[in-house]
Amino acid sequence: IAKPSPQVAFSKCSSSYKENNSQEKLMLAMAENFRQQYALLYPDHKALLLCPVNECGVQKFVSTTLRSTLLPYSELYDWGGCASFVADYLALELLDPPFELLSSPSWVLQTQRGTCFDFSIVLCSLLLGAGYNAYCVSGYATKEMCLLDQSRQECPLLQPQIQVKEPKKPIKKYSVKPPRDLQSNFERRQEEKQQAEAEAAALKKQLDAERLQKEREHPPPDPLRGLRVHCWVLLLSGNREIPENFFIDPLTSKSYSTTNENFLGIESVWNHQNYWVNKQDCTFGCNEMTFDLGDLSKWEYVLCGQSLSIISDPKTLEEPEDEEEVQNEEMDELKVFEMPPSWVTKIDISPADMEMRYPGGMKVIEYRKAKLEKFAPYLLKDGLVTKLTTYKDLDCKIFADASVFSSNIPCHHVDHVHLYQPKKCVFFQDGTKPSFGSVWADLCLVNKRVGTFCFRNMSKSVYCRCRHKERAPQKARKKASSELVNLFVQETEELQKKQLWYQKNYLTMSNEDEDDYLAYCSDAMFRIHVLKMRLIRHKERAPQKYLALEEKLKRHPRLASHLL
């Protein structure tokens, strides 16, 4: 959770941040008219978030705060990468109490902190730029989701991985038969029956213990349940091959079904084109809600325009009977008011910020009986990027073990697991020498701790110009003729060995083995052909290049006198 945001430098802000043009003023007037009508028709509903102030204290319509942006990073081309980046890059400011302040995405990325609404605005802007049908959702959620409390969730790194069973290999036709099993089938069945009963009893005992543990760990009832304001992102199906609608929590980058129990209600949704108010009953959460924004009986729009036909469910739209009638209707259609363009300046993230990833280069996440620490690459001297510490109690006070994951070192990945093994340490001090208090104990601990670390020379790419003073070469050096010859001979020998092996074992081979052999021969012949062509080309071009280099050196004013 972040500290309060720094003050805004008004002199450096664009004019669009500090004032509204005529189109934006008209949009604000229409939004105020819509708010008054909504308050008159639905007096029991909460006030809508329509025109919050920005960081400069100027009212802006929420849809104009979105700035569709596609950044030149492959990680941000899909929704998972965008959500993970936003959750890692920003620090949370709690809505305590809720306030109507919606900063621009550029300012949020600059300060690396914001509320859940700021998280959603940044994520929705990136998703719209990547081609997704994304919307910001204003509603209500559970206490754990609003406060970013993951202390009751299991750490993703500790979840057991599903092991895929390898299929049994078919018995070859001419293979040796296994020896006959002389064990009694009756005894085997009895042993299996006893083992199954023991496993069932152990499983039942384990389930009962887990149920009791969950009952003890169950959080107390929240007195503000259903009243905690939260903002998240909705992705509708259709664009980018999204099969079904789902929610994205920008604080954790996790995806949820639209019927998830953590989401208790929705007030409104919006994108860069329009704003919709929910008219459906959310007494039982979002289980029975539909997200066909073109259905006027369930959603109320602010602007009537072409965006309504774009977002409507294709199943609910009727096909036109005649193209001429549609053209006549379009000609007779009155000119509607369109959403003003975004007042936000261009969103830009430098490569250095992308690499730093976390606020200050590190982020700490507390899970159930675990603490996960993430570090930016090259931030620590030992190449540490992830540290997972597990505990034996829910308060995370009794240490269990720690797992360390490193990168950018010669072995490229190192895992260390430090188990908790308490040892008694006795410090002795010579009474005849002057005393330095507890300095000796501290020095002993420091030396022991430093000795456990092994600082390595981290590997750095030669094309990373920010970490190398010399300019990285634009073209890699070509391999010498001897290397090409060695590769050619090696590939040829391996192919010959494979052919001899096939001649000895082709009678006992299965169809799969024959297919693997043919595929290997095809790949090997292709590699040999490529190496042969490269060797021929090297022999043809090498003399010409050597002559050109010799002439260039002879023409050099400083070297000519030494080479003649």
N, C-alpha and C positions, 0 to 999 in steps of 0.2 A: 504494500500500500504506500502510495507516494505522499510526499509532503505537499503543502499548498503550492499552486502554480506561481511562477514569478510574474512580475508586473509586465504589462505589454508596453513596448516602445511605440507610441502612437506616430512618431515621426517616420518610422520605417514601414508603417502599414500602408497598403494601397488605399486609394480614395474609395474603392468599393467597400472597404471594411468600415469606413467612418461615416458614410452617407448612403442614401438610397436614391436611385434614379426614378424617373416618372413611372416606369413599368413596375418597379418594385413597390412603389407607394400604392399603386392601384391594386397590386396583389395583396398588400397588407390590409387595404380597405375591404377587399372581398373576403379575406380571412376573418376580419372582425365581424362582418355581416354574418358570415357562416357561424361563427362562435355564438353570436347572440341568438340566432334561430335555433341552434342546437341546444343552448341552455334553456330556451323557452319550451322546446318540444320534449327534452329529456332533463327535467330539473333534478332528478335523483342521480344522474351520472356525474363523474368527476370532470373537472375542467380539462380541455384538450391542450396538448402541446402543439401550438400552431406557429406562434411568432416569438420564440425566445430571443434574448439578446445575445450578441456575440461577445468576443473578448474585448471589443472596443465600446461595449454598452449600447449598440445600435440594434434595433429590432430587425430580424430577418426571418423570412418564411423558411420552415424546416427543409422543404424540398430543394431550395436554392443552396443549402449548405452542402449538399452532395456534389462532388466533382468527379465525374467518371474519368478514371486514369488507368492506363496500362503502362507499367514500368518495365524496363528492359532486363528483367531477371526471370529466368526460367522457373524459379520456385513460385513466383506469383502468377503463373498462368492457370492454375487450378484452385478450386475453393479450399482444399486442404492446406496448401502452402500459404495462401493468403491469411486464413484463420490462424495458423500456427505463428506466422510472422507478427500479426497484430497482437496476439496474446503474449508473445515473448518481448516485443519491442516496447510496449507501453506498461506503465504502472498505474494502479487503480486509485482513484479518489472516490471515497464513499459519498453517496447521496444522503447525508445526515446533517440537516434535514434536506429533502428534495428541493431543488432550486431550478429556475428556468434560465439556465446558461448553457448555450451550445456553441462551443468554440469551433473554429474552422479546422479542417483536417490538416492543413499545413502547419498551423500553430500547435496542434496536438502532437504531430510528429516531431516538431522542433523541440518541444518541452519533454516529450516522451512520458506524458502523464495525462490522465483524463478520467471522466466518469464513464459509466457503462454506455451512455448515449454517445460520448465521443468515440469509444471503442467501436460501436456499431456504425457510426458515420464513416470512419476510416475504412472499416472492413467492407461496407456496402459500396463505397467509392471504388475500391480495388476490384470487387466482384463485378460491378457494372462495366468497368474497363476491360475485364477479361471476358465479357460476353454473357454473363449469367443474368437471369431474371431475378434480381435481388431486391429486397425491401427491408427497411428498418421497421421494427415492431416496438411499440410502446405498450407496456402492460404490467402485469404483476407476476412475481415468481416467489419461490420459497426463500427462506432466510439464508440457507447455505449458498444458493446461487447468487443472491444479491450481494452478499458479503464476501464472496469468493472463498468460502470455507470448504476446503477439501480434506479436512482432518478426519472425516469419517469414510473416505473413499480409499480404495486400495491403489497403491502406486502402480502405474502401468508396467514398470520394469520388474515388478514382483509377481505379476499375474502369470500363472503357469501357461507355458506354450503347448499348443496342441501338436502331438507327435503323429505324423502320418505313417501308417503301417506300410511297409514295403510289400508289394505283391509277391507271392511265391513264384519262383521260377519253374517253368514247366519241365517235367522230367524228359530227358532226351531219350530218343528211341533206343539207342545202343549203349546207354549208360549202364554202369554196374548197379544191380539192385541192392538196396540196403538190407542188412541182416534182419531176420525175423525177430519180432518183439515177443519174448517169452513170458512177459508179465501177464498176470491174470486180469482179464477185462473187468471182472466183478470187483476185485480189489481196487482197481483204478477208479471205477465209478464210485465206490464207497469213499475213497480218499477225496475225490472231487466234490462229493456231496458234503462231507464234513468241512472241507475248506470253504465251500460256498456258504454254509451256515455260519461259520466263524466270521467270514467277511461281512455277511449281512448284519450280524450282531455288532461288529465293530463299526460298520457304517451307521447303524441306528444310534449307537452311543455317541458317535461323532456329530451326527445331525442334532441330537438333543443338546449336546454341549454347545454347539454353534447357536442354536435357537435361544438358549439361556443367555449366552454371551451377547447376542443381539438385543435381547430384552434389557439387559443391564446397560448396554451402550446406547440405547435408543434416546435421542435428544428429548428434552422436555417440550411440551406444546408451546408453540409460538403465539403469543397474544396478538401479534400484528400480522398473522397469516392472512393473505389475500389483500393486504394493504401496502406491501413493500413494492415500490416502483422499480421496474427493471426494463432494460432495453436490449433486444437481441436482433438477429437477422433471420429473415425468411427467404428460402430459395424455392421458387416455384418450378415445377417440371416443364420440360420443353426445350429450353436452350441448353446447349452444351451436353446434350444427351443425359439430362437429369431425369431419371425414371419416375420419381415421386417427390412430393413436397416434403421438406424437412426444415428444422430450425438449426441455427448455429449459435452457440453461446460464445460471444467474442472474448469473454474473459478467460476461458479455458480452451478455446478452439475445438470443442467437442460438438458433434452433431447429435441431434435428438429427433425423434419422431414428433409429428405435430400433435400426437395424443399423449405425450410424456406428462407425468404427474407433477413435474417440477414447475411447469408453466401453468399458472392459476387463472389467467385471464388476459384479454387483449382489448385495448382501448382504440388503437388506430395503427395503421401502417402507411408508409410513404416511400416513394422513390424520387428520382430526379424529374419525373413528369407529372405526378399527381399525389393527392393525399386522400386516403379512404378512412372512414370511421366505421367501427364494428357495431352492428345492430343486433348481433346474436347474443343469446344468453350464455354467460360464462359461469353459472353457478357451480357446475361440476367441472370446471377447468376448460381445456381446449379439446376435449375428447370428441364432441359432436360438432365441431366447427368445420365449415367448408371455406375454402380460400378462392372461390370464383369471384374475383373482384368486380366482375361485370354484372353480378346478380344484385339488382337494386333493392331487393327485399332483405338482403343480409349485409350489404355494404353501402355506405353513403359517400359519394365523391364530392370533392370541392370544386374541381374544374371539369367542365364537360367538353371533351375534345376527342382527338383521334386515339389517345392513349386508352380509352375505354374499349375500343374494338381490338386493340392489340393484346390487352391482358385478359380478355374474356376467354372462358374455356371453349376450345374449338368444338366440343361435343354439344354445347348449348347454342351455338350459332347455326342458323339455317342458311343453306346455300341459296343465292339469288336465282330467281327464275330467268331473268333476262339481263344481259349486260347493259343494254340501252337504258333500262329503267334505273339501274344503279348509277349510271353516268348522269342521268337527269336529276336524280336525288342529290348527287354530289354537287351539281351545279346550283341547285336551289338551296343547299345548306348554307346557313348563315355563318359568317366568319366568327369563330370562337376565340376566346382569350387563351393564349398559350403561356405556359410557365416561363417566367423570366430565366435567363441563363444564370449559371452559378456565379456568385460574387467572390468565390474563393480563388486565390492565385494557384498557379500550377503546383501540383504535388510532386515533389522530387526527393528522392532518397539516394544519397551518395553510396558508392561501394564500401567506403569505410564504415558508414553507419549500418549497412547490411551485414558486414562482417562482425561488428561489435554486438549486434543483435539485441542485447539486453541493456536495460538502464544501468549505466556504470559498468557494463561488461559482465554482470552476474545477476542471477535471479535464484531465489530460494522458494521452494514449494513444499508445504507441509502436508503429508498424507497420513493415513492411519498407520501408526507405529513406524513411520518412515519420514525422512526428510531428504528431498532431492535438491541438490545444488547444481546449477548450470553456469558454465563460464564460457566466454567468447574464446575462439581460437587465438593462440599466441598471446593471451592475456597473462597466463602464468608461465613461469620459467620451465616447469616440468611438463608442460603440454596438457595439463589437466583440463578437461572439458565437462565432465560429469562426475559427481560424487553422490553416492546413495548411502545414507546412513539409516540403519534399521534399529529399532528399540523393542524392548520387551513389554513396555507398558503403554497405555494410551496417552499419558502425559509426556512421553518422549524424554524421560529422565534416566532410565536404565538402559545403558548402551548394549547393543547386541553385536553388530558388526558393521563394517563400512566397505563398500565396493567403489573402486576408483577406475574411471575410464579415461584414457589419454589418447591423444591424436597428434599428428604432425611431428612424429618422432621416427627414427629410422625403421622401427618395426611396424610403424603406422597404426598400431592399436595394441594397447597393453591393459590388461585387467589385473587389479590387485584386490584381494579380499583380506581385510584386517579383522581378525577375530578378537574379541575382548578376553584377554587373559591377565587378570590382576596379579601383580607381583609386588612383593614387599621390598621397598627401597630404604636403606639405612645410610644416612649421611654422617660421616665422621670428620671432625675438625680438630686439628692439633691445637691444644690449649696454650702452647708456648709461643705461638705466632699471633700477630694482631688479628682481632676479629673483624669480620666484614658483615655481620648480621646474617641474613639468609642468602648471601650472594653465592655461597658454595652450592647450596641446593639448587638455586636457579641455574647456575652454570652447568651443573650436572644434567639437569633436565633438558636444557637447550642443546648441549652437545649430543645427548642421546637422541633428541628429536631430529637434529640436522643429519645425524648419521643414517637415519632411516630413509632420507630422501636421496634420490639419485638423479641429479639434474642432467638432462640429455641435450644434445644439440638437435634442436627441432629442424626438420626438413622444411625448406621453403622453395616454392616454385621459382624457377629462373625467369618466368614470365611475370612475376609479381614485382612491378617496378617500384611500388611504394616501399618495399623492403630491401631493395638492392640499389646500390649507388650506380653500378654500371648498367648500361642499357641492355635489356634482354635481346638476344639475337632474334631476328625476324624469320630466319630460315634455319632449320636443323642441318648439321653437316651430314653429307652423304657417307654411307658406309664404304669402307675401302674394299678393294677387289678381293683381298684375302678373306674378309668376312663373308662376302657373297659366295666364294668358292666353298668355304667351310659349311655354310648353310645348305648349299646345293648337294654336297657330298653326304651330309647328315640326313637330309630328307630322302635321298636315294637309298641309302643303307636301311633306313627304317622301313621304306616301302618293300625292299627285297626281303627283309625279315618277316614282314607281315604276309607276303606271298608264300614264303616257305612254310609258315605256320598254317596257312590255309590248305596247302597241299597235303599236310599231314593229318589234319583234323576235319576235312570237309565231309567225311562220311558220318561223323557223329554230331554235326552242327545242326542247330535248329534254324527255323526261318528267320528269327530275330537276329541270330548271330550272323547269318549270311547277309542280311540287310545292313548290319553295322559294318561288316567287312567291305561291302560294295561302297557304302558312303565314305568310309575311310580312304579307300583307293581313289575315289573321285576327288576328295579334298587334297590328298597327297599329290596327285597328278597336276592339279591346278597350282599348288604351291611350287612344285618343281618347275612347271612352265613359266611361272612368274619370275622365279629366281634365275632361270636360264635367260629370259629376255632382259632382265636387269644386268646380268653379267655381260651379255653381248653389247648392250648400250653403254655400259661403263668402259668396255674395251675400245669402243668406237670414239667416245667423247673425251676420254682421259687424255690422250696425246694432244688434242687440240686445246684443252684447258691448260695443260702444262706449258705449251708454247705461248699461249696468250699471257699467262702469268709471268713467264720469263721475259717477254717483250715489255710488259708493264714495269717490271723491276728495272730493266735496262734503261727505260725512258725516265725513271725517277731521278731528279737532279742530285739527290744526296747519295743514291746507291749506284749510279751509273759508273763512277770512277772506280768502285771496288769490284764490279762485276766484269769489266772489260779485261 
